[in-house]
Amino acid sequence: MPERPEIVCISGSMRFVEEMRAENRDLTFAGAIVLAPTEAGESITEEQKTTLDALHLRKIDLADRVLVVNPGGYIGDSTSREIAYARATAKPVSFTDPGLHESR
């Protein structure tokens, strides 16, 4: 195991929560520290969503790289902003479906 484990931030639509959980598990078993979106449910306020979105950007700041979970190529508005932020801060970004990138 490396001196400091790689830190990976998972990004993606919450419609793919099961896929994100699987990636989290696989990365953790591979020795990575995983930062993932918070499962907030559907009854959160706009203020809470804003707070969670801002916190996720801080997770990207802490990460060595970002993994976008995008089954079927789906990338929503929030995930698109997170990808743009990661790239603007020079974080490597990879995709679970690398050839497929479509917006809502």
Legacy VTK file of the C-alpha trace (Angstrom):
# vtk DataFile Version 3.0
C-alpha trace
ASCII
DATASET POLYDATA
POINTS 104 float
0.000 0.000 0.000
1.317 3.489 -0.844
2.520 5.832 1.889
-0.607 7.970 1.434
-3.652 6.401 -0.169
-5.121 8.070 -3.228
-8.132 10.270 -2.455
-10.944 9.909 -4.998
-14.038 12.108 -5.098
-17.069 10.452 -6.676
-19.402 12.687 -8.631
-22.634 11.918 -10.426
-26.383 12.146 -10.420
-28.100 10.830 -7.299
-30.230 8.692 -9.622
-27.113 6.498 -9.737
-26.728 6.130 -5.969
-26.387 2.335 -6.167
-23.670 2.609 -8.814
-21.865 5.223 -6.709
-22.039 2.941 -3.675
-20.505 0.115 -5.729
-17.686 2.381 -6.977
-17.114 3.586 -3.399
-16.818 0.009 -2.170
-14.507 -1.073 -5.007
-12.228 1.944 -4.608
-12.097 1.499 -0.824
-11.175 -2.177 -1.168
-8.470 -1.105 -3.635
-6.968 1.103 -0.905
-8.348 4.535 -1.822
-9.933 7.097 0.455
-13.306 7.916 -1.089
-15.227 11.172 -0.825
-18.774 10.767 -2.096
-21.942 12.832 -2.405
-24.236 12.870 0.609
-27.479 10.973 0.179
-29.885 13.657 1.310
-33.163 12.215 0.100
-35.851 14.177 -1.650
-37.116 16.361 1.185
-34.224 18.800 1.514
-34.571 22.536 1.377
-33.002 24.711 -1.295
-30.638 26.068 1.390
-29.545 22.529 2.323
-28.971 21.673 -1.353
-26.838 24.798 -1.757
-24.805 23.804 1.309
-24.326 20.232 0.046
-23.274 21.491 -3.399
-20.669 23.786 -1.838
-19.376 21.003 0.418
-19.005 18.698 -2.577
-16.737 21.263 -4.242
-14.586 21.226 -1.093
-14.427 17.417 -1.409
-13.104 17.916 -4.933
-10.480 20.289 -3.493
-9.317 17.521 -1.129
-9.239 14.799 -3.801
-6.385 13.647 -5.992
-8.872 12.899 -8.766
-12.589 12.856 -9.561
-14.504 9.807 -10.789
-17.777 10.625 -12.529
-20.353 7.847 -12.325
-22.308 8.267 -15.575
-24.096 5.068 -16.653
-25.378 5.429 -20.184
-23.420 8.677 -20.476
-25.830 10.764 -18.396
-24.344 13.909 -16.859
-26.744 16.383 -15.257
-26.328 20.073 -14.546
-24.804 19.700 -11.055
-22.344 17.068 -12.229
-21.393 19.239 -15.216
-20.586 22.094 -12.809
-18.511 19.735 -10.648
-16.572 18.507 -13.710
-15.898 22.103 -14.784
-14.761 22.981 -11.256
-12.460 19.951 -11.069
-10.893 20.759 -14.421
-10.479 24.436 -13.475
-8.561 23.338 -10.384
-6.427 20.890 -12.421
-7.940 17.722 -10.946
-7.899 14.694 -13.238
-11.433 13.599 -14.166
-12.384 10.099 -15.297
-15.733 8.545 -16.169
-17.286 5.133 -15.585
-18.638 5.355 -19.156
-15.743 7.296 -20.730
-17.019 7.437 -24.297
-20.447 8.650 -23.316
-21.031 12.234 -22.184
-24.483 13.655 -22.640
-26.267 16.368 -20.719
-29.849 16.292 -19.606
LINES 1 105
104 0 1 2 3 4 5 6 7 8 9 10 11 12 13 14 15 16 17 18 19 20 21 22 23 24 25 26 27 28 29 30 31 32 33 34 35 36 37 38 39 40 41 42 43 44 45 46 47 48 49 50 51 52 53 54 55 56 57 58 59 60 61 62 63 64 65 66 67 68 69 70 71 72 73 74 75 76 77 78 79 80 81 82 83 84 85 86 87 88 89 90 91 92 93 94 95 96 97 98 99 100 101 102 103
